[in-house]
Amino acid sequence: MRQIDYRLKEVHEVRGRQGIAVVENGFIVSGSATLTRYDANWNVCCETTEPFAVGFSQKVNHIGDIDVFDGEVFCGAELFLDGVASNIQIAVFDAQTLQFKRAFPFAPESGQTECSGIAVNPDDRTVWMSSWANGDSGRYLYQYDLDTGAYLRKVHLHAVPQWIQGVAYHEGAFYLTADDGDADFDEPDHIYRTEIAAGATHCKVTEEKTLDDVIKQGEIEGLTFARDPARLLVLYNRGAHIVQGMPLDFYDGYDREIHEVFVYERLDTTV
């Protein structure tokens, strides 16, 4: 039976609090309203602090977890205020320059009311969106055609992780981060795994990892995978007290929120 173990190797402080993706010779980190590209040694290469300046048909102010495919950064963009989202769009930026390229809207008939993360499945050229929202919206993953932007279907998660923050596709499976721990009580957040069959309306979700080895419990965000060597990268925030998805004040000993990428060696063993 295949078993995956994760061993913490590195921690890097970054500028953004939302998402992480791997690009050639580096990484891209998303903040709520920023995109920052790093080289392989985590030095800043370029950054945009005005990603919404052009190209959007409706006002947006928030980016969630991101993904990179074929030289482009895919973002779930939305207008987010006090835990309520609107104007959801899939926004695409150039991975080298971080300049806006195009956007297409989500399908309201899907029932999705928030976009916390986005993942590209290169195997079938589709885009998948997750939702942080409570209620029906957060119980599904939403699939779109990569080339046309057409809405295809939603898939029911069994059982549903609470407060989904990010999604990544890797080797035939989807991985979800969930802000389901309570930082006030030092409870860890978790990563979950699921596989979605062609044409399926639901999928089984299993726990993949407990984040009990971070510096301080806080708010888990995006995740991504890297190859050569095999690594899992997870973005984690600490120091701020979060209410309805928004930082309001700070825990004792902090005067700012700290954003860190935890890099895990991914060990594949057979038992």
N, C-alpha and C positions, 0 to 999 in steps of 0.2 A: 504494500500500500504506500502511495506517495505521501510524504510529509514535508511541509515547508516550515523551516525555523527562521526567525529573524534575530539578528545580533546587531545591537547598536554599535556603529563605528565612528560617526562624526555628528557634530551639531554646528550649524552655521546660522548666525543672525542675519536676517534679510530685511528689506524695506517694506514688503507687502504682507498683508494679513489674510489673504484669501486663497490663492491657488499656486500650484507648482507644476511645471512641465519641463521635460528634457528636450533640448535641441542639440544640433550638432555642435560639439565642443563647448557645451554649457547648459544653462538653465534659464527659464523665464519664470518670474514670480509676479503674481497679480495682487495688487492692493484693491481696495474698494473702488478707487478711481485712478489707478496707476498700473503700468506694465513696466517691469524692469528686467533687462537681460543681463545675465552674469556669464563670465567665462568659466572654464572647467575648475578654476581655483577660487571661484566665488568673488571675483572682482567685477564691479559694475562696468558693463560695456556701453549700454545706452538705456535711456528711460524716457517714457512719456508720462507726463502728469496731466495731460489734457486729452485722454483717449476719446472723449465724447464730443470733441469740438466740431467734427464734421461727420456727415453721412447718416445720421439717425433721423428717421421720420417722426419719432416721438421722443420726448425727454427721458433720459436715463441718467442714473448717478451711481450705479453699482455694478461691479463685476464680481462673479464668484470664482469657483475653481475653474481651471482652464485646461486645454489640451493643445498639442501641436501635431500637425500632420501635413506632410508634403510642403514644408516651408511656410505654413500658415498657423497662426494662433487662433483657436476657436474659444470664444467667451460667451457665457450666458450673461447678457446685459439687461438691466431692468431699472425701474424707478422704485427705490426701497426706502421706506420711512416708517419708523415705529413698528416694525415687524410685518408691514403690509407692502406687497409688491404689485407693480402694474407695468404696462408697456414692455413686456418680456420680448427680447429679440436675441437671435444668434448673430453675434458680431464676429467678423473675421479680420485679423490684422496680419501684416507681413512680419514673419518671425525674425528677420534681420533688422529692419528699420523700426518696427513696432508702429508703423503707419496704418491707419484704417484703410480697408479695401472694400468691404461690402457688409451688408446685414440683411437678414430676412426674419420676419416675425414668427412667433410661435402660433400654434393653432388654438384659439380659445375653446373650441369644441372638445379639446383633450381634457379639460378640467384642471389643467395645471395653473396654479396661482403664484408660483415663485420658482426661480431657477437658482439653485445653490451650486451646481456643477455641471460640467459638460465633458463628454468623452467621445472620441472618434473610434469606430470599429473599422479598421482598414480592410478587414476580411470581406465585408459585404458593402463597404462604402456607405455607412450610415453614421448619424450623429445621435447621441443619447443625452438626455437632460434629466437631472435629478431635482427634487424639490425639498426644501427645508420645512415647508409649511406643515402645520398640523392638519388633521382631517384627511379627506380623500386625496388631496394634491400630493401629500408626502408619502402615499402608499404605492406609488408607481414610478417606473422609469419610462421616459417618453422618447420614441424613436422617430427620426427624420431622415430623409434622403440627403446624402452628402452633396450631391450634384445639383439637385433641383430645389432643395429646401422643403419639399413636400412632407407633410405630416403622414406617418405611416401607421403607428399604433402606440398603445401604452401597455405595459406589462406589470401586473400586480405582484408586489413583493410579499412573500410568505416566509417568516413573519416579518413585520415591518420594523426596521430600525427607527429609533426616535431621533429627530432633528438631523436629517441627512445633510452633510456639509460638502461632500465632494464625491466624484465618481471617476474611475479609471478603468480602461479595458486593457487586459494583458493575458496573452496566451489562451484566448478562448473564454475568459471569465471576466466578469465585472466586479470591481472592488469598491466598496462604499465606506466613507468615513461617517461616523455618527457622534454628535456632541451629546451623548447620552449619559455621561457622568456628571456629577455635581461638584464643581470646583470648591464650593463652600465647605464640602465635607471630604475633600481630597479624593473624590471618586474618579477613576480613570474613564476616558472615552474609549471607543472601540473601532476596529475595522472589520467589515463583513465582506463575504464573498458570495457570488451567485453566478450561475450559468443560465443562459436564455436560449431555448431551442427555437428553431425557425418556426414562425407562426404561433408560438406559445402566447397565451394570455396571462400566465402567471409563472413564477419561478421560486424556488426554495432558497432562502437566505441562511447562511451559516456564519458563525463567528470565526474570523481569521486571526485577529490579534487584539490583545488588551494593551492599551498604552499606559502601562504601569511603570515605565522606565524613563519618562520624560523628566525634565528638571523640576517643574512644578505643574500640577494639574491646572488646566485652564480651558481653552476652547480649541478643539481639533478643527482643521479646515481641509485643504485639498491634499491630494496624494498623486504620485506618479511612479512609474517603474523605469529603471535604466538597465541596460545590458552591458556586458563586458567591462567590469564584473556585474553580476546580477544584484541589483539594489532596489530597495523600496525607499522612497522619499516622502516624508509626511510633514506638512506645515502645521505648526502648533503655536498658539498665542498664549501668553501668560501675563498676569499682572493686572488686567482690567476686569472689572465686574460687568458682566454682560446681561442685559435685560432686553428681551424681544429682539435678539440678534444684534444689538447695538451696544458698544462700550459706553458706560455712563460714568464710572468713577474707578478708583484703583484700590487694590488690596493693600494692607499694611506692608510697608517696606518698598512700595513701588510708586514712582511718579510718572510712569509712562507704560504703555503696553509694549511688550517685547515679542517679536515675531521670529521664529526659529524653524529651520528645516532639520529634521532628524533623519539621518541617513542610516539605513539598516542593510547589512549584508544579508542576502537572501540565500539560505542554504536548502538545497533540494536533496532530500534523502529518501531512500526506499527502506521500509521496515516490513 
